[in-house]
Amino acid sequence: MTDAKFLTPEEVSARYRGEVTVGTLRNWRAMRTGPAYIKIGKAVLYPVDELDAWDRRNLVVCSESKQRDES
């Protein structure tokens, strides 16, 4: 995707195709939920490695569908 080690909230929103908005990220930070972030002064940055780990923790694994034997 990008070689950047950190993403801004706008870039994180774009990473998730707008399904996670900047406002949602702001709310998650206030509630101490969602992906880990770094705050330097007023700047909020999301480490790409932490976003990748958050993706893995939220991965939904579906069971294989059993095919019916139609004999």
C-alpha positions as CSV (number, residue, x, y, z in Angstrom):
1,M,0.0,0.0,0.0
2,T,2.5,2.5,1.2
3,D,6.1,2.6,2.5
4,A,5.0,5.0,5.3
5,K,5.5,3.8,8.8
6,F,2.7,6.0,10.1
7,L,-0.7,7.1,8.7
8,T,-2.8,10.1,9.5
9,P,-6.4,9.5,10.4
10,E,-7.4,10.6,6.8
11,E,-5.0,7.9,5.4
12,V,-6.4,5.3,7.8
13,S,-9.9,6.1,6.6
14,A,-8.8,5.7,3.0
15,R,-7.1,2.4,3.9
16,Y,-10.5,1.1,5.0
17,R,-12.2,2.6,1.9
18,G,-14.1,5.2,4.0
19,E,-15.9,2.5,6.0
20,V,-14.0,3.8,9.1
21,T,-14.4,7.6,9.1
22,V,-12.1,10.1,10.7
23,G,-14.9,10.8,13.1
24,T,-15.1,7.2,14.1
25,L,-11.4,7.1,14.7
26,R,-11.8,10.2,16.9
27,N,-14.6,8.5,18.9
28,W,-12.5,5.3,19.2
29,R,-9.6,7.3,20.6
30,A,-11.8,9.0,23.1
31,M,-13.2,5.6,24.2
32,R,-9.7,4.0,24.2
33,T,-10.8,1.4,21.6
34,G,-9.8,0.7,18.0
35,P,-6.3,0.6,16.6
36,A,-3.3,1.8,18.6
37,Y,-2.0,5.3,17.8
38,I,0.7,7.8,18.7
39,K,0.0,11.4,19.7
40,I,2.8,13.9,19.2
41,G,1.6,17.3,20.2
42,K,-1.7,17.7,18.3
43,A,-0.7,15.2,15.6
44,V,-2.3,11.7,15.7
45,L,-0.5,9.0,13.8
46,Y,-1.3,5.3,13.4
47,P,1.7,2.9,13.0
48,V,1.1,0.7,10.0
49,D,2.4,-2.3,12.0
50,E,-0.3,-1.7,14.6
51,L,-3.0,-1.4,11.9
52,D,-1.9,-4.7,10.4
53,A,-2.0,-6.3,13.9
54,W,-5.5,-4.8,14.5
55,D,-6.7,-6.2,11.2
56,R,-5.5,-9.7,12.2
57,R,-7.2,-9.5,15.6
58,N,-10.5,-8.5,13.9
59,L,-10.3,-11.1,11.2
60,V,-13.5,-13.2,11.0
61,V,-12.7,-16.8,10.0
62,C,-15.7,-18.6,8.6
63,S,-16.1,-22.3,8.7
64,E,-16.0,-24.3,5.5
65,S,-19.4,-25.0,4.1
66,K,-20.1,-28.7,3.8
67,Q,-21.2,-29.8,0.4
68,R,-24.2,-32.1,0.4
69,D,-23.6,-35.6,-1.0
70,E,-26.3,-35.8,-3.8
71,S,-26.1,-39.5,-4.5
